[in-house]
Every structure is written in C-alpha cells, then in structure tokens.
Amino acid sequence: MIYIVISLSVYAVIMAGLAYIGFKRTKNTSDYLLAGKEIHPIIMALSYGATFISTSAIVGFGGAAGQFGLGLLWLTVLNILVGVFIAFVLFGKKTREIGHRLGTNTMPEFFARRFNSKFMQGYAGVLIFLFMPIYASAVLKGIVDYVSKYAGASFNVVLIIVGILSALFVIMGGLKGIMYADAFNGTLMFAGMAFLIIFTYSMLGGITDAHTALALLPSMPDVAEQTAGLVKGGFAGWTSMPKTGTPVWWNIVTTLVAGVGIGVLAQPQLSVKFMTVKSGRELNRAVLSGGIFILFMTGVAFTVGALSNVAFYNATGQIAIQAAGSNDGIIPAFIKFFLPEWFGGIFLVVLMAAGISTLNALVHTMGTALGRDFLKQSLKLKTETIKLTRISMGIGLLISVLLTYLSSKLDVSMAIIAIGTSLFFGLCAATFLPTYIAALYIKRFPKKAAVASMVAGSATDLFWLFFVHEKTAGSLQVCNLLFDTTSIVKGTSLQTLAMVDAIVIALPLSFIVALVSWAIIGNNKEAEGAGLQTGAE
C-alpha cells in the first residue's frame, strides 16, 4: 500500500503543477481552447497518443485480447496506419491549414465555418456532449476498476476521488495544461508498458516459449472445457483469428477493430490537436514519434492480455477470464498477482496517466461542445466563453461519473470498457467522417449534402446501436424495455444482423447520402458552395 500512496501523491503534485502552469499561461480563448496554436510537435504527438490510448485500450482492449486472443493486433495495425499516418498526413495538415484560416477552435465550429452552417455546429456540439460521456465513463471505469481491485478500496470512493482530481486538472488548466500533462503522462505510459512487456516475456521463458505455450493452451482438456462457450461462438485459439462469420469474428472485426480503427479519424478530441501546431511541417515531424508510441502502447497491451492466459493457467489452472472474473478485470488481476508489488503501485500511476490524459481531453471536448458550440455560438448566450466552457466541463464530467457508477452495476462478464469506446468511435465516424473528408478536399461541397450525411449517419448508427446490434443494445437496455428483446431482428430471418456493428451499416450509408445529395443538388444547380468563411470570436 505504501507504494500506491507514494506514487499517487507524487503524480498528483506533478499534475497539479502542470495544470497551474497551463492556467497561468492561458490569457485568452485561443489559449484555453487551442493552447495558443504553438505547441511543439513532440508534445503534440505525445498528447495525441496519450489522448488516444487510455485505460480503455490498456484495461478494456487488453482484457478483450485476454479473452479473444492476438487477433486484436489488427487494431494496432489500423491504429498506426489510419490513426497516425493517414490522420496526420492526409487529415492533420488540411485541418490545421483550414482551421487556422477560418479561426476555428473546435471540430463543430470547423464544420460550421467551412459550410457556413450554424445548424451543423449546434447539432455536432449536442451530439458530442450527449454521447461522449459514454466513452468517458468507459475510460473512468478502467481507472477505477484497477485502483479499487488492486488497493482493495471501494469502487464508489475511488470513482469520486478520480472525478474530483480530473475536475481540478482539466477545468483549471484548459488545453495548454492538458497538453503539458499529456506529454508527461505519455512518457510515464511508455516506460511502464516497456517494463510490463519485458517482465511478461521473462516470466514466461522468453518470446518463443511464451507464444508456443499460448498456441498449445487450447488443446489442454481443462482449457477446452473452460472455452467451450467461446468456441461455440467461433473462438479458434488465442493465436488465431476466430472462424469467419461467427459472433466472435463479427465482434472483433467490426466492433473492436473497425469501430475504433476507422472511427479514430473523426474523433473531435483528437482532430483539435492538429490545430495546436504552427505548421504542417510540425505534423510531419510528429508522425514517427506518434507511430512508435501507438505501436508500443496497443501492441504491448494486446500481447500481454493474450499471454496472461498462460500465466494464469500455470498458476491456477484457469484461463484469464475465469481467474479474473471478467474481461475488464484481466489486466488488473495480472498486474496484482504476477508483477512485483512495487511495480503495482507504479503501474497504477501509468494507468492513471493513460486514463486522466484521455479523460481530460474528453471533458475539455464535452465542455467546448456544450459551452462554446451550442450555448455560445448557437444559442448566442452573452456569458464569457471560458466561463461557459468550464461550467459545461463540470456537467459533462458529472454525467460521466454517474454513467460509470451505473456501468459498475451491469453484468461483470461484459466487456463494458471496450463496448463503450467502440460505440462512441463508431458514432463519430458515421456522423462526421464523410463531411470531414468533404470539408478538407471538396472545395464547393453543398451544405445540404453535408447536413444530410451527418444526420443520416448519426440517426442510422444510433438506431442500430439501440435496437439491432445485440451486444450494445443489450447493454443499453432500451430495446429490451420497449420490445422485450435484446435485438429487434433476433429470431427472424435477419438475425445475423444482430452480430453486425453499427459502423458497418451507418458509415457506408452516410457516404451514400452525401454523394447522392451532392449529385441531386449539383444536377439542380442549387449547390450552395460552402465558402471558406473567416473570422474568430
């Protein structure tokens, strides 16, 4: 316990200091919302990576790898290819260039000024504020799960403490404080994950022996009995992809890999980072460091998650999910039972760093979405922007804490953290990605086509999440409440669709609506030719 107290005390003092520095250096709205647009590329890359990789990746998706295997490494591939290379080179440069020219401070404001549409700003702001708390609660649950299980403390008490700390860190410092803290957090995360992978391989006899044992594990008679339910769903071992078309395959490929791997391109808390640097050249310099960071963070989490099955089996005769009790409990249990006690305290700080860095960015984004984009810009409230944003941050954080408390009461066998993360990433992709691409690369894309795409994508995605996709609909309970079933297609000839994630349906439809609307408006010579509006508050 002494290691935990010392580690957390030192961490809290440093984070408070960084938040104070951010507070002192925040002189205007641009400083608070975009860190003055003069952030160093390495700090930006670390901030982007630390925001992207949270406890949902380490605890939630690491736990998913513990349950389903190394197939999740495809998400690492997409994270680097899409989340770093394509995001920085193809999206980042144009976002920074156009965003600076328009004087925008948030993603909804970027759309509003690019397409001359206040509706888009208000709609995007409300959507982000309403649904980002689901992702934020997944991040919070990852932090609180680890701290409470490792320290033997009450889940609710830890939740309140972490919520208060986050409020102090983010509301006071604005984006400058967040990015300074992210660089510090990213450094901690990298060092902690380096030790974790080295220790894990050393404990299991080296890389070759560890992966050989993992490959042979499903053939053990007692393991076959423990994985019978998974095998029925398509599981084919921890070193193989599940059988194509099975429930486990659909879950990994569409929900976990595609949902997050593609959804990262349209994340408002990430895209805003591109506008914090001085030039496109700065983004080029950030690609390498960002790619290495993402590779190391997700690759280690997914590999250790899968290999934990070998460690648990050798020690207890049980596979990881059986020994830990839940998907989300695998990584915390592995750290507690197999790593040195001193590292447990340090790794707690690593997870705090991962979670707080992401949570700070999410709370900041929720605050700007409600405070600036909806209340200030759409409803034209006279209150100062920073004050409105800070109040909105507090409201968003409070909602996230409440959702985290409620999620702790759900079925513990569910991968709540991974589901919450994938849900929000997929929703953002379906809502924003076609419009985002058009805003960057199609000079006179019609405003009506952009609006139609956003509305159609979000409506389809939300309908699918609440009423069709059984895993998320079962978690959200709305379909069960209204129709007494976990999916409206269950038991029908279309029941295969219950396994298909919303992004597979909603994102293509969003693109189709954008293109068809563009063609119709263009053919009727009614294209509104969104101009590049300029100006800033």
TAVENVEN-V948951 format. One record per residue. N is the residue number from 1. SS is DSSP state (helix for helix, strand for strand, loop for the rest). PSI is psi as a letter, one per 20 degrees, with the letter a starting at -180 (999 if undefined). D_CENTER is the distance of its C-alpha to the mean C-alpha in whole Angstrom. Layout:
n/ss/psi/d_center
N/SS/PSI/D_CENTER
N/SS/PSI/D_CENTER
This chain:
n/ss/psi/d_center
1/loop/h/30
2/helix/h/32
3/helix/h/29
4/helix/g/26
5/helix/g/28
6/helix/g/29
7/helix/g/26
8/helix/h/24
9/helix/g/27
10/helix/g/27
11/helix/g/23
12/helix/h/23
13/helix/g/26
14/helix/g/25
15/helix/g/22
16/helix/h/24
17/helix/g/26
18/helix/h/23
19/helix/h/22
20/helix/g/26
21/helix/g/27
22/helix/h/24
23/helix/g/26
24/helix/h/29
25/loop/j/28
26/loop/o/27
27/loop/h/30
28/loop/a/29
29/helix/g/26
30/helix/g/25
31/helix/g/24
32/helix/h/22
33/helix/h/20
34/helix/j/20
35/helix/k/21
36/helix/j/25
37/helix/k/24
38/loop/k/25
39/loop/q/22
40/loop/q/23
41/helix/h/22
42/helix/g/21
43/helix/g/19
44/helix/g/17
45/helix/g/16
46/helix/h/15
47/helix/g/14
48/helix/g/11
49/helix/g/11
50/helix/h/11
51/helix/g/8
52/helix/g/6
53/loop/o/7
54/loop/a/7
55/helix/h/9
56/helix/h/7
57/helix/g/8
58/helix/g/11
59/helix/g/12
60/helix/g/11
61/helix/h/11
62/helix/g/14
63/helix/h/15
64/helix/h/15
65/helix/h/16
66/helix/h/19
67/helix/g/20
68/helix/h/20
69/loop/a/20
70/helix/i/20
71/helix/h/19
72/helix/i/15
73/helix/i/16
74/helix/h/16
75/helix/h/13
76/helix/g/13
77/helix/g/16
78/helix/h/14
79/helix/g/11
80/helix/g/15
81/helix/g/16
82/helix/g/14
83/helix/h/11
84/helix/f/14
85/helix/g/18
86/helix/g/17
87/helix/g/15
88/helix/g/17
89/helix/g/21
90/helix/h/21
91/helix/g/18
92/helix/g/18
93/helix/g/22
94/helix/h/23
95/helix/g/20
96/helix/g/22
97/helix/g/25
98/helix/h/25
99/helix/g/23
100/helix/h/26
101/helix/h/28
102/helix/i/27
103/loop/k/27
104/loop/q/23
105/loop/i/21
106/loop/r/18
107/helix/g/16
108/helix/h/18
109/helix/h/21
110/helix/g/21
111/helix/g/21
112/helix/g/24
113/helix/h/26
114/helix/h/26
115/helix/j/27
116/loop/l/29
117/loop/o/28
118/helix/h/27
119/helix/g/26
120/helix/h/23
121/helix/g/22
122/helix/g/22
123/helix/g/21
124/helix/g/18
125/helix/g/18
126/helix/g/18
127/helix/g/16
128/helix/g/13
129/helix/h/15
130/helix/h/15
131/helix/i/12
132/helix/h/9
133/helix/h/11
134/helix/g/10
135/helix/g/6
136/helix/h/8
137/helix/h/11
138/helix/g/9
139/helix/g/8
140/helix/g/12
141/helix/h/13
142/helix/g/12
143/helix/g/14
144/helix/h/17
145/helix/g/17
146/helix/g/18
147/helix/g/20
148/helix/h/22
149/helix/h/23
150/helix/g/24
151/helix/i/26
152/loop/k/27
153/loop/r/26
154/loop/p/26
155/helix/g/22
156/helix/h/23
157/helix/g/24
158/helix/h/21
159/helix/g/19
160/helix/g/22
161/helix/g/22
162/helix/h/18
163/helix/g/18
164/helix/g/21
165/helix/g/20
166/helix/g/17
167/helix/g/19
168/helix/g/22
169/helix/g/19
170/helix/g/18
171/helix/h/20
172/helix/g/23
173/helix/i/22
174/helix/a/20
175/helix/h/18
176/helix/g/21
177/helix/h/20
178/helix/g/16
179/helix/h/17
180/helix/g/20
181/helix/h/18
182/helix/g/15
183/helix/g/18
184/helix/g/19
185/helix/g/16
186/helix/h/15
187/helix/g/19
188/helix/g/19
189/helix/g/16
190/helix/g/18
191/helix/g/21
192/helix/g/20
193/helix/h/18
194/helix/g/22
195/helix/g/24
196/helix/g/22
197/helix/h/22
198/helix/g/26
199/helix/g/27
200/helix/g/26
201/helix/h/28
202/helix/g/31
203/helix/h/31
204/loop/j/31
205/loop/j/33
206/loop/r/32
207/helix/g/29
208/helix/g/32
209/helix/h/33
210/helix/g/29
211/helix/h/28
212/helix/g/32
213/helix/h/32
214/helix/h/28
215/helix/h/30
216/helix/i/33
217/helix/g/31
218/loop/h/31
219/loop/i/35
220/loop/p/36
221/helix/g/37
222/helix/h/36
223/helix/h/32
224/helix/h/33
225/helix/g/34
226/helix/h/31
227/loop/j/29
228/helix/g/31
229/helix/g/29
230/helix/g/26
231/helix/h/29
232/helix/h/30
233/loop/i/26
234/loop/i/26
235/loop/p/25
236/loop/j/27
237/loop/r/27
238/loop/i/24
239/loop/j/25
240/loop/q/25
241/loop/q/23
242/loop/r/24
243/loop/p/27
244/loop/p/26
245/loop/i/26
246/loop/r/25
247/helix/g/23
248/helix/h/21
249/helix/g/21
250/helix/h/20
251/helix/g/17
252/helix/g/16
253/helix/g/17
254/helix/g/15
255/helix/g/13
256/helix/g/11
257/helix/g/12
258/helix/g/13
259/helix/g/10
260/helix/g/7
261/helix/h/10
262/helix/h/11
263/helix/h/9
264/helix/h/8
265/helix/h/11
266/helix/k/11
267/loop/o/8
268/helix/h/11
269/helix/i/9
270/helix/g/10
271/helix/h/13
272/helix/h/15
273/helix/h/15
274/helix/h/17
275/helix/j/19
276/helix/i/20
277/loop/r/22
278/loop/h/26
279/loop/r/26
280/helix/h/25
281/helix/h/26
282/helix/h/24
283/helix/h/21
284/helix/g/23
285/helix/h/24
286/helix/i/20
287/helix/g/19
288/helix/g/21
289/helix/h/20
290/helix/g/16
291/helix/g/17
292/helix/g/18
293/helix/g/16
294/helix/g/13
295/helix/g/16
296/helix/g/17
297/helix/g/14
298/helix/g/12
299/helix/g/16
300/helix/g/17
301/helix/g/15
302/helix/h/15
303/helix/g/19
304/helix/h/20
305/helix/g/18
306/helix/g/21
307/helix/i/24
308/helix/h/23
309/helix/h/25
310/helix/g/28
311/helix/g/28
312/helix/h/28
313/helix/g/31
314/helix/h/33
315/helix/h/33
316/helix/i/33
317/loop/j/34
318/loop/q/30
319/loop/r/27
320/helix/g/24
321/helix/h/23
322/helix/g/26
323/helix/h/27
324/helix/h/24
325/loop/i/24
326/loop/r/20
327/helix/g/17
328/helix/i/15
329/helix/i/19
330/helix/g/19
331/helix/g/18
332/helix/g/19
333/helix/h/23
334/helix/g/23
335/helix/g/23
336/helix/g/25
337/helix/h/28
338/helix/h/28
339/loop/q/27
340/loop/q/29
341/helix/h/29
342/helix/h/29
343/helix/h/26
344/helix/g/24
345/helix/g/25
346/helix/g/23
347/helix/h/20
348/helix/g/20
349/helix/h/19
350/helix/g/17
351/helix/h/15
352/helix/g/15
353/helix/g/15
354/helix/g/11
355/helix/g/10
356/helix/h/12
357/helix/g/11
358/helix/g/8
359/helix/g/10
360/helix/g/12
361/helix/h/10
362/helix/g/9
363/helix/g/13
364/helix/g/14
365/helix/g/13
366/helix/g/14
367/helix/g/17
368/helix/h/18
369/helix/g/17
370/helix/g/19
371/helix/g/22
372/helix/g/22
373/helix/h/21
374/helix/g/23
375/helix/g/25
376/helix/g/27
377/helix/h/27
378/helix/g/27
379/loop/i/29
380/loop/k/31
381/loop/q/31
382/loop/i/33
383/loop/q/31
384/loop/q/30
385/helix/g/26
386/helix/h/25
387/helix/g/27
388/helix/g/25
389/helix/g/22
390/helix/g/22
391/helix/g/23
392/helix/h/20
393/helix/g/18
394/helix/g/20
395/helix/g/20
396/helix/g/16
397/helix/g/16
398/helix/g/19
399/helix/g/17
400/helix/g/14
401/helix/g/16
402/helix/g/19
403/helix/h/16
404/helix/g/15
405/helix/g/19
406/helix/h/19
407/helix/h/17
408/loop/i/19
409/loop/i/22
410/loop/r/20
411/loop/o/22
412/loop/i/21
413/loop/i/21
414/loop/q/18
415/loop/m/14
416/helix/g/13
417/helix/g/10
418/helix/h/9
419/helix/g/10
420/helix/g/8
421/helix/g/5
422/helix/h/7
423/helix/g/9
424/helix/g/7
425/helix/g/6
426/helix/g/10
427/helix/g/12
428/helix/g/11
429/helix/g/12
430/helix/h/15
431/helix/g/16
432/helix/h/16
433/helix/g/16
434/helix/g/20
435/helix/h/20
436/helix/g/18
437/helix/g/20
438/helix/h/24
439/helix/h/23
440/helix/h/23
441/helix/i/26
442/loop/o/28
443/loop/g/30
444/loop/l/32
445/loop/p/29
446/loop/q/30
447/helix/g/29
448/helix/h/29
449/helix/g/28
450/helix/g/25
451/helix/g/25
452/helix/g/26
453/helix/g/23
454/helix/g/20
455/helix/g/22
456/helix/g/23
457/helix/g/19
458/helix/g/18
459/helix/g/21
460/helix/g/21
461/helix/g/17
462/helix/g/17
463/helix/g/21
464/helix/g/20
465/helix/g/17
466/helix/h/20
467/helix/i/23
468/loop/g/22
469/loop/o/20
470/helix/h/21
471/helix/g/18
472/helix/h/16
473/helix/h/19
474/helix/h/21
475/helix/g/18
476/helix/h/18
477/loop/i/22
478/helix/g/23
479/helix/g/25
480/helix/h/27
481/helix/g/28
482/helix/h/29
483/helix/j/30
484/loop/l/31
485/loop/q/28
486/loop/i/25
487/loop/p/25
488/loop/i/28
489/loop/i/28
490/loop/p/29
491/loop/j/33
492/loop/r/33
493/loop/i/34
494/loop/j/30
495/helix/i/29
496/helix/h/27
497/helix/h/25
498/helix/i/23
499/helix/i/21
500/loop/p/20
501/loop/q/16
502/helix/h/16
503/helix/h/15
504/helix/h/18
505/helix/g/20
506/helix/h/19
507/helix/g/18
508/helix/h/21
509/helix/h/23
510/helix/g/21
511/helix/g/23
512/helix/g/26
513/helix/g/26
514/helix/g/26
515/helix/g/28
516/helix/g/31
517/helix/g/31
518/helix/g/31
519/helix/g/34
520/helix/g/36
521/helix/h/35
522/helix/g/37
523/helix/h/39
524/loop/j/41
525/loop/k/41
526/loop/j/38
527/loop/p/36
528/loop/i/35
529/loop/m/33
530/loop/o/31
531/loop/r/32
532/loop/n/30
533/loop/q/31
534/loop/r/31
535/loop/q/31
536/loop/q/29
537/loop/999/30
